[in-house]
Amino acid sequence: MLRKHSPAKTAVSNIRTVSQLINFIFFMCMSFKLIKSKNKEKKMKKDENILNL
């Protein structure tokens, strides 16, 4: 038997899904930035080592 969802419940679940998606994207962006900055630090350390030689 099919139960019809009330519009309010559907809206709430949609909002929840969207917020989870936003959180996921935000998390991905943050970890991407973190990885990039770490790589930059490594590169800078390499450059410093080259300069120190």
PQR file of N, CA, C, O and H, with PARSE charges and radii, in Angstrom:
ATOM      1  N   MET A   1       0.839  -1.198   0.000 -0.4000 1.5000
ATOM      2  CA  MET A   1       0.000   0.000   0.000 -0.0000 2.0000
ATOM      3  C   MET A   1       0.878   1.253   0.000  0.5500 1.7000
ATOM      4  O   MET A   1       1.796   1.391   0.809 -0.5500 1.4000
ATOM      5  N   LEU A   2       0.571   2.161  -0.929 -0.4000 1.5000
ATOM      6  CA  LEU A   2       1.367   3.385  -1.033 -0.0000 2.0000
ATOM      7  C   LEU A   2       0.873   4.439  -0.063  0.5500 1.7000
ATOM      8  O   LEU A   2      -0.315   4.752   0.005 -0.5500 1.4000
ATOM      9  H   LEU A   2      -0.174   2.050  -1.586  0.4000 1.0000
ATOM     10  N   ARG A   3       1.817   4.972   0.679 -0.4000 1.5000
ATOM     11  CA  ARG A   3       1.470   6.077   1.571 -0.0000 2.0000
ATOM     12  C   ARG A   3       1.904   7.367   0.915  0.5500 1.7000
ATOM     13  O   ARG A   3       3.028   7.482   0.427 -0.5500 1.4000
ATOM     14  H   ARG A   3       2.783   4.717   0.624  0.4000 1.0000
ATOM     15  N   LYS A   4       1.014   8.330   0.906 -0.4000 1.5000
ATOM     16  CA  LYS A   4       1.397   9.623   0.325 -0.0000 2.0000
ATOM     17  C   LYS A   4       2.091  10.448   1.397  0.5500 1.7000
ATOM     18  O   LYS A   4       1.576  10.638   2.499 -0.5500 1.4000
ATOM     19  H   LYS A   4       0.100   8.236   1.302  0.4000 1.0000
ATOM     20  N   HIS A   5       3.262  10.926   1.044 -0.4000 1.5000
ATOM     21  CA  HIS A   5       3.990  11.791   1.975 -0.0000 2.0000
ATOM     22  C   HIS A   5       3.300  13.139   2.033  0.5500 1.7000
ATOM     23  O   HIS A   5       2.807  13.651   1.028 -0.5500 1.4000
ATOM     24  H   HIS A   5       3.680  10.771   0.149  0.4000 1.0000
ATOM     25  N   SER A   6       3.275  13.697   3.219 -0.4000 1.5000
ATOM     26  CA  SER A   6       2.733  15.050   3.338 -0.0000 2.0000
ATOM     27  C   SER A   6       3.755  16.012   2.735  0.5500 1.7000
ATOM     28  O   SER A   6       4.958  15.768   2.824 -0.5500 1.4000
ATOM     29  H   SER A   6       3.676  13.281   4.035  0.4000 1.0000
ATOM     30  N   PRO A   7       3.292  17.095   2.127 -0.5600 1.5000
ATOM     31  CA  PRO A   7       4.219  18.045   1.493  0.2800 2.0000
ATOM     32  C   PRO A   7       5.285  18.564   2.461  0.5500 1.7000
ATOM     33  O   PRO A   7       6.435  18.777   2.077 -0.5500 1.4000
ATOM     34  N   ALA A   8       4.892  18.763   3.710 -0.4000 1.5000
ATOM     35  CA  ALA A   8       5.842  19.262   4.698 -0.0000 2.0000
ATOM     36  C   ALA A   8       6.980  18.261   4.897  0.5500 1.7000
ATOM     37  O   ALA A   8       8.148  18.650   4.931 -0.5500 1.4000
ATOM     38  H   ALA A   8       3.958  18.590   4.022  0.4000 1.0000
ATOM     39  N   LYS A   9       6.646  16.980   5.027 -0.4000 1.5000
ATOM     40  CA  LYS A   9       7.676  15.955   5.223 -0.0000 2.0000
ATOM     41  C   LYS A   9       8.597  15.894   4.024  0.5500 1.7000
ATOM     42  O   LYS A   9       9.814  15.776   4.172 -0.5500 1.4000
ATOM     43  H   LYS A   9       5.697  16.665   4.999  0.4000 1.0000
ATOM     44  N   THR A  10       8.018  15.974   2.829 -0.4000 1.5000
ATOM     45  CA  THR A  10       8.824  15.937   1.609 -0.0000 2.0000
ATOM     46  C   THR A  10       9.777  17.118   1.590  0.5500 1.7000
ATOM     47  O   THR A  10      10.954  16.963   1.266 -0.5500 1.4000
ATOM     48  H   THR A  10       7.029  16.070   2.709  0.4000 1.0000
ATOM     49  N   ALA A  11       9.275  18.300   1.935 -0.4000 1.5000
ATOM     50  CA  ALA A  11      10.109  19.505   1.951 -0.0000 2.0000
ATOM     51  C   ALA A  11      11.248  19.351   2.949  0.5500 1.7000
ATOM     52  O   ALA A  11      12.395  19.692   2.661 -0.5500 1.4000
ATOM     53  H   ALA A  11       8.319  18.426   2.199  0.4000 1.0000
ATOM     54  N   VAL A  12      10.913  18.832   4.124 -0.4000 1.5000
ATOM     55  CA  VAL A  12      11.941  18.652   5.153 -0.0000 2.0000
ATOM     56  C   VAL A  12      13.019  17.690   4.667  0.5500 1.7000
ATOM     57  O   VAL A  12      14.210  17.953   4.837 -0.5500 1.4000
ATOM     58  H   VAL A  12       9.981  18.555   4.358  0.4000 1.0000
ATOM     59  N   SER A  13      12.607  16.580   4.063 -0.4000 1.5000
ATOM     60  CA  SER A  13      13.597  15.609   3.595 -0.0000 2.0000
ATOM     61  C   SER A  13      14.427  16.204   2.458  0.5500 1.7000
ATOM     62  O   SER A  13      15.621  15.927   2.349 -0.5500 1.4000
ATOM     63  H   SER A  13      11.640  16.367   3.925  0.4000 1.0000
ATOM     64  N   ASN A  14      13.791  17.028   1.604 -0.4000 1.5000
ATOM     65  CA  ASN A  14      14.536  17.690   0.529 -0.0000 2.0000
ATOM     66  C   ASN A  14      15.574  18.637   1.110  0.5500 1.7000
ATOM     67  O   ASN A  14      16.722  18.663   0.666 -0.5500 1.4000
ATOM     68  H   ASN A  14      12.820  17.253   1.692  0.4000 1.0000
ATOM     69  N   ILE A  15      15.162  19.416   2.106 -0.4000 1.5000
ATOM     70  CA  ILE A  15      16.082  20.365   2.744 -0.0000 2.0000
ATOM     71  C   ILE A  15      17.239  19.608   3.381  0.5500 1.7000
ATOM     72  O   ILE A  15      18.393  20.026   3.288 -0.5500 1.4000
ATOM     73  H   ILE A  15      14.229  19.396   2.466  0.4000 1.0000
ATOM     74  N   ARG A  16      16.924  18.502   4.023 -0.4000 1.5000
ATOM     75  CA  ARG A  16      17.963  17.699   4.659 -0.0000 2.0000
ATOM     76  C   ARG A  16      18.962  17.199   3.619  0.5500 1.7000
ATOM     77  O   ARG A  16      20.175  17.266   3.822 -0.5500 1.4000
ATOM     78  H   ARG A  16      15.986  18.163   4.099  0.4000 1.0000
ATOM     79  N   THR A  17      18.434  16.698   2.508 -0.4000 1.5000
ATOM     80  CA  THR A  17      19.303  16.182   1.446 -0.0000 2.0000
ATOM     81  C   THR A  17      20.186  17.289   0.907  0.5500 1.7000
ATOM     82  O   THR A  17      21.384  17.095   0.700 -0.5500 1.4000
ATOM     83  H   THR A  17      17.449  16.644   2.344  0.4000 1.0000
ATOM     84  N   VAL A  18      19.586  18.462   0.676 -0.4000 1.5000
ATOM     85  CA  VAL A  18      20.336  19.592   0.130 -0.0000 2.0000
ATOM     86  C   VAL A  18      21.425  20.030   1.111  0.5500 1.7000
ATOM     87  O   VAL A  18      22.558  20.293   0.708 -0.5500 1.4000
ATOM     88  H   VAL A  18      18.613  18.620   0.844  0.4000 1.0000
ATOM     89  N   SER A  19      21.082  20.107   2.389 -0.4000 1.5000
ATOM     90  CA  SER A  19      22.077  20.548   3.373 -0.0000 2.0000
ATOM     91  C   SER A  19      23.213  19.533   3.482  0.5500 1.7000
ATOM     92  O   SER A  19      24.372  19.910   3.654 -0.5500 1.4000
ATOM     93  H   SER A  19      20.162  19.894   2.716  0.4000 1.0000
ATOM     94  N   GLN A  20      22.877  18.244   3.381 -0.4000 1.5000
ATOM     95  CA  GLN A  20      23.927  17.221   3.388 -0.0000 2.0000
ATOM     96  C   GLN A  20      24.836  17.390   2.186  0.5500 1.7000
ATOM     97  O   GLN A  20      26.055  17.252   2.289 -0.5500 1.4000
ATOM     98  H   GLN A  20      21.936  17.938   3.241  0.4000 1.0000
ATOM     99  N   LEU A  21      24.230  17.691   1.039 -0.4000 1.5000
ATOM    100  CA  LEU A  21      24.989  17.889  -0.190 -0.0000 2.0000
ATOM    101  C   LEU A  21      25.920  19.085  -0.034  0.5500 1.7000
ATOM    102  O   LEU A  21      27.093  19.017  -0.401 -0.5500 1.4000
ATOM    103  H   LEU A  21      23.239  17.803   0.955  0.4000 1.0000
ATOM    104  N   ILE A  22      25.394  20.186   0.515 -0.4000 1.5000
ATOM    105  CA  ILE A  22      26.195  21.403   0.723 -0.0000 2.0000
ATOM    106  C   ILE A  22      27.344  21.102   1.678  0.5500 1.7000
ATOM    107  O   ILE A  22      28.483  21.497   1.431 -0.5500 1.4000
ATOM    108  H   ILE A  22      24.441  20.242   0.814  0.4000 1.0000
ATOM    109  N   ASN A  23      27.043  20.401   2.771 -0.4000 1.5000
ATOM    110  CA  ASN A  23      28.094  20.047   3.728 -0.0000 2.0000
ATOM    111  C   ASN A  23      29.170  19.207   3.059  0.5500 1.7000
ATOM    112  O   ASN A  23      30.363  19.408   3.290 -0.5500 1.4000
ATOM    113  H   ASN A  23      26.118  20.079   2.972  0.4000 1.0000
ATOM    114  N   PHE A  24      28.740  18.266   2.230 -0.4000 1.5000
ATOM    115  CA  PHE A  24      29.680  17.391   1.537 -0.0000 2.0000
ATOM    116  C   PHE A  24      30.585  18.199   0.609  0.5500 1.7000
ATOM    117  O   PHE A  24      31.804  18.025   0.606 -0.5500 1.4000
ATOM    118  H   PHE A  24      27.772  18.103   2.043  0.4000 1.0000
ATOM    119  N   ILE A  25      29.966  19.093  -0.183 -0.4000 1.5000
ATOM    120  CA  ILE A  25      30.733  19.919  -1.120 -0.0000 2.0000
ATOM    121  C   ILE A  25      31.703  20.804  -0.354  0.5500 1.7000
ATOM    122  O   ILE A  25      32.865  20.948  -0.737 -0.5500 1.4000
ATOM    123  H   ILE A  25      28.976  19.234  -0.180  0.4000 1.0000
ATOM    124  N   PHE A  26      31.210  21.403   0.742 -0.4000 1.5000
ATOM    125  CA  PHE A  26      32.047  22.271   1.567 -0.0000 2.0000
ATOM    126  C   PHE A  26      33.246  21.488   2.111  0.5500 1.7000
ATOM    127  O   PHE A  26      34.381  21.963   2.081 -0.5500 1.4000
ATOM    128  H   PHE A  26      30.267  21.287   1.053  0.4000 1.0000
ATOM    129  N   PHE A  27      32.970  20.292   2.601 -0.4000 1.5000
ATOM    130  CA  PHE A  27      34.026  19.439   3.145 -0.0000 2.0000
ATOM    131  C   PHE A  27      35.055  19.104   2.068  0.5500 1.7000
ATOM    132  O   PHE A  27      36.261  19.151   2.313 -0.5500 1.4000
ATOM    133  H   PHE A  27      32.047  19.907   2.625  0.4000 1.0000
ATOM    134  N   MET A  28      34.564  18.763   0.864 -0.4000 1.5000
ATOM    135  CA  MET A  28      35.458  18.443  -0.233 -0.0000 2.0000
ATOM    136  C   MET A  28      36.345  19.630  -0.577  0.5500 1.7000
ATOM    137  O   MET A  28      37.551  19.481  -0.775 -0.5500 1.4000
ATOM    138  H   MET A  28      33.585  18.724   0.666  0.4000 1.0000
ATOM    139  N   CYS A  29      35.736  20.813  -0.647 -0.4000 1.5000
ATOM    140  CA  CYS A  29      36.498  22.030  -0.960 -0.0000 2.0000
ATOM    141  C   CYS A  29      37.558  22.287   0.095  0.5500 1.7000
ATOM    142  O   CYS A  29      38.698  22.620  -0.226 -0.5500 1.4000
ATOM    143  H   CYS A  29      34.756  20.934  -0.487  0.4000 1.0000
ATOM    144  N   MET A  30      37.174  22.130   1.366 -0.4000 1.5000
ATOM    145  CA  MET A  30      38.122  22.397   2.448 -0.0000 2.0000
ATOM    146  C   MET A  30      39.288  21.421   2.380  0.5500 1.7000
ATOM    147  O   MET A  30      40.440  21.836   2.507 -0.5500 1.4000
ATOM    148  H   MET A  30      36.248  21.860   1.628  0.4000 1.0000
ATOM    149  N   SER A  31      39.018  20.137   2.184 -0.4000 1.5000
ATOM    150  CA  SER A  31      40.103  19.157   2.135 -0.0000 2.0000
ATOM    151  C   SER A  31      40.970  19.395   0.899  0.5500 1.7000
ATOM    152  O   SER A  31      42.184  19.192   0.940 -0.5500 1.4000
ATOM    153  H   SER A  31      38.083  19.800   2.081  0.4000 1.0000
ATOM    154  N   PHE A  32      40.347  19.827  -0.198 -0.4000 1.5000
ATOM    155  CA  PHE A  32      41.105  20.134  -1.420 -0.0000 2.0000
ATOM    156  C   PHE A  32      42.061  21.297  -1.161  0.5500 1.7000
ATOM    157  O   PHE A  32      43.229  21.247  -1.546 -0.5500 1.4000
ATOM    158  H   PHE A  32      39.361  19.992  -0.231  0.4000 1.0000
ATOM    159  N   LYS A  33      41.551  22.353  -0.498 -0.4000 1.5000
ATOM    160  CA  LYS A  33      42.397  23.506  -0.159 -0.0000 2.0000
ATOM    161  C   LYS A  33      43.529  23.085   0.761  0.5500 1.7000
ATOM    162  O   LYS A  33      44.669  23.521   0.605 -0.5500 1.4000
ATOM    163  H   LYS A  33      40.602  22.393  -0.184  0.4000 1.0000
ATOM    164  N   LEU A  34      43.197  22.228   1.729 -0.4000 1.5000
ATOM    165  CA  LEU A  34      44.200  21.757   2.689 -0.0000 2.0000
ATOM    166  C   LEU A  34      45.313  21.015   1.954  0.5500 1.7000
ATOM    167  O   LEU A  34      46.495  21.247   2.206 -0.5500 1.4000
ATOM    168  H   LEU A  34      42.271  21.874   1.856  0.4000 1.0000
ATOM    169  N   ILE A  35      44.927  20.123   1.045 -0.4000 1.5000
ATOM    170  CA  ILE A  35      45.903  19.345   0.277 -0.0000 2.0000
ATOM    171  C   ILE A  35      46.767  20.290  -0.562  0.5500 1.7000
ATOM    172  O   ILE A  35      47.987  20.137  -0.633 -0.5500 1.4000
ATOM    173  H   ILE A  35      43.967  19.935   0.840  0.4000 1.0000
ATOM    174  N   LYS A  36      46.106  21.278  -1.204 -0.4000 1.5000
ATOM    175  CA  LYS A  36      46.850  22.219  -2.040 -0.0000 2.0000
ATOM    176  C   LYS A  36      47.858  22.998  -1.204  0.5500 1.7000
ATOM    177  O   LYS A  36      49.009  23.157  -1.611 -0.5500 1.4000
ATOM    178  H   LYS A  36      45.115  21.402  -1.146  0.4000 1.0000
ATOM    179  N   SER A  37      47.434  23.486  -0.036 -0.4000 1.5000
ATOM    180  CA  SER A  37      48.340  24.281   0.800 -0.0000 2.0000
ATOM    181  C   SER A  37      49.496  23.415   1.311  0.5500 1.7000
ATOM    182  O   SER A  37      50.624  23.893   1.429 -0.5500 1.4000
ATOM    183  H   SER A  37      46.500  23.357   0.295  0.4000 1.0000
ATOM    184  N   LYS A  38      49.216  22.140   1.614 -0.4000 1.5000
ATOM    185  CA  LYS A  38      50.279  21.242   2.060 -0.0000 2.0000
ATOM    186  C   LYS A  38      51.287  21.033   0.943  0.5500 1.7000
ATOM    187  O   LYS A  38      52.495  21.037   1.177 -0.5500 1.4000
ATOM    188  H   LYS A  38      48.299  21.752   1.519  0.4000 1.0000
ATOM    189  N   ASN A  39      50.782  20.848  -0.282 -0.4000 1.5000
ATOM    190  CA  ASN A  39      51.678  20.672  -1.423 -0.0000 2.0000
ATOM    191  C   ASN A  39      52.512  21.927  -1.632  0.5500 1.7000
ATOM    192  O   ASN A  39      53.697  21.854  -1.958 -0.5500 1.4000
ATOM    193  H   ASN A  39      49.801  20.844  -0.472  0.4000 1.0000
ATOM    194  N   LYS A  40      51.869  23.096  -1.437 -0.4000 1.5000
ATOM    195  CA  LYS A  40      52.584  24.359  -1.583 -0.0000 2.0000
ATOM    196  C   LYS A  40      53.708  24.441  -0.563  0.5500 1.7000
ATOM    197  O   LYS A  40      54.824  24.847  -0.888 -0.5500 1.4000
ATOM    198  H   LYS A  40      50.907  23.155  -1.172  0.4000 1.0000
ATOM    199  N   GLU A  41      53.405  24.049   0.686 -0.4000 1.5000
ATOM    200  CA  GLU A  41      54.418  24.082   1.740 -0.0000 2.0000
ATOM    201  C   GLU A  41      55.591  23.182   1.371  0.5500 1.7000
ATOM    202  O   GLU A  41      56.749  23.563   1.539 -0.5500 1.4000
ATOM    203  H   GLU A  41      52.498  23.720   0.950  0.4000 1.0000
ATOM    204  N   LYS A  42      55.290  21.991   0.869 -0.4000 1.5000
ATOM    205  CA  LYS A  42      56.338  21.064   0.460 -0.0000 2.0000
ATOM    206  C   LYS A  42      57.194  21.706  -0.625  0.5500 1.7000
ATOM    207  O   LYS A  42      58.422  21.641  -0.586 -0.5500 1.4000
ATOM    208  H   LYS A  42      54.349  21.681   0.733  0.4000 1.0000
ATOM    209  N   LYS A  43      56.526  22.325  -1.592 -0.4000 1.5000
ATOM    210  CA  LYS A  43      57.236  22.958  -2.703 -0.0000 2.0000
ATOM    211  C   LYS A  43      58.119  24.083  -2.177  0.5500 1.7000
ATOM    212  O   LYS A  43      59.268  24.228  -2.595 -0.5500 1.4000
ATOM    213  H   LYS A  43      55.528  22.378  -1.624  0.4000 1.0000
ATOM    214  N   MET A  44      57.570  24.884  -1.249 -0.4000 1.5000
ATOM    215  CA  MET A  44      58.336  25.988  -0.693 -0.0000 2.0000
ATOM    216  C   MET A  44      59.554  25.471   0.066  0.5500 1.7000
ATOM    217  O   MET A  44      60.635  26.053  -0.016 -0.5500 1.4000
ATOM    218  H   MET A  44      56.637  24.766  -0.910  0.4000 1.0000
ATOM    219  N   LYS A  45      59.375  24.381   0.800 -0.4000 1.5000
ATOM    220  CA  LYS A  45      60.507  23.787   1.527 -0.0000 2.0000
ATOM    221  C   LYS A  45      61.567  23.319   0.538  0.5500 1.7000
ATOM    222  O   LYS A  45      62.761  23.505   0.772 -0.5500 1.4000
ATOM    223  H   LYS A  45      58.496  23.908   0.866  0.4000 1.0000
ATOM    224  N   LYS A  46      61.139  22.716  -0.560 -0.4000 1.5000
ATOM    225  CA  LYS A  46      62.080  22.274  -1.588 -0.0000 2.0000
ATOM    226  C   LYS A  46      62.839  23.475  -2.133  0.5500 1.7000
ATOM    227  O   LYS A  46      64.062  23.440  -2.271 -0.5500 1.4000
ATOM    228  H   LYS A  46      60.169  22.564  -0.750  0.4000 1.0000
ATOM    229  N   ASP A  47      62.092  24.554  -2.444 -0.4000 1.5000
ATOM    230  CA  ASP A  47      62.725  25.760  -2.970 -0.0000 2.0000
ATOM    231  C   ASP A  47      63.723  26.324  -1.968  0.5500 1.7000
ATOM    232  O   ASP A  47      64.806  26.768  -2.348 -0.5500 1.4000
ATOM    233  H   ASP A  47      61.099  24.583  -2.332  0.4000 1.0000
ATOM    234  N   GLU A  48      63.355  26.305  -0.672 -0.4000 1.5000
ATOM    235  CA  GLU A  48      64.254  26.803   0.371 -0.0000 2.0000
ATOM    236  C   GLU A  48      65.526  25.961   0.395  0.5500 1.7000
ATOM    237  O   GLU A  48      66.632  26.488   0.516 -0.5500 1.4000
ATOM    238  H   GLU A  48      62.475  25.944  -0.363  0.4000 1.0000
ATOM    239  N   ASN A  49      65.353  24.646   0.277 -0.4000 1.5000
ATOM    240  CA  ASN A  49      66.510  23.754   0.287 -0.0000 2.0000
ATOM    241  C   ASN A  49      67.427  24.074  -0.890  0.5500 1.7000
ATOM    242  O   ASN A  49      68.650  24.080  -0.755 -0.5500 1.4000
ATOM    243  H   ASN A  49      64.455  24.217   0.179  0.4000 1.0000
ATOM    244  N   ILE A  50      66.825  24.337  -2.034 -0.4000 1.5000
ATOM    245  CA  ILE A  50      67.615  24.678  -3.225 -0.0000 2.0000
ATOM    246  C   ILE A  50      68.358  25.992  -2.979  0.5500 1.7000
ATOM    247  O   ILE A  50      69.530  26.132  -3.327 -0.5500 1.4000
ATOM    248  H   ILE A  50      65.831  24.332  -2.143  0.4000 1.0000
ATOM    249  N   LEU A  51      67.658  26.947  -2.377 -0.4000 1.5000
ATOM    250  CA  LEU A  51      68.284  28.247  -2.102 -0.0000 2.0000
ATOM    251  C   LEU A  51      69.404  28.117  -1.080  0.5500 1.7000
ATOM    252  O   LEU A  51      70.399  28.836  -1.163 -0.5500 1.4000
ATOM    253  H   LEU A  51      66.705  26.834  -2.094  0.4000 1.0000
ATOM    254  N   ASN A  52      69.260  27.217  -0.124 -0.4000 1.5000
ATOM    255  CA  ASN A  52      70.249  27.066   0.942 -0.0000 2.0000
ATOM    256  C   ASN A  52      71.511  26.375   0.445  0.5500 1.7000
ATOM    257  O   ASN A  52      72.576  26.526   1.045 -0.5500 1.4000
ATOM    258  H   ASN A  52      68.452  26.632  -0.056  0.4000 1.0000
ATOM    259  N   LEU A  53      71.405  25.626  -0.635 -0.4000 1.5000
ATOM    260  CA  LEU A  53      72.575  24.889  -1.137 -0.0000 2.0000
ATOM    261  C   LEU A  53      73.668  25.820  -1.652  0.5500 1.7000
ATOM    262  O   LEU A  53      74.713  25.354  -2.106 -0.5500 1.4000
ATOM    263  H   LEU A  53      70.540  25.504  -1.122  0.4000 1.0000
TER
END
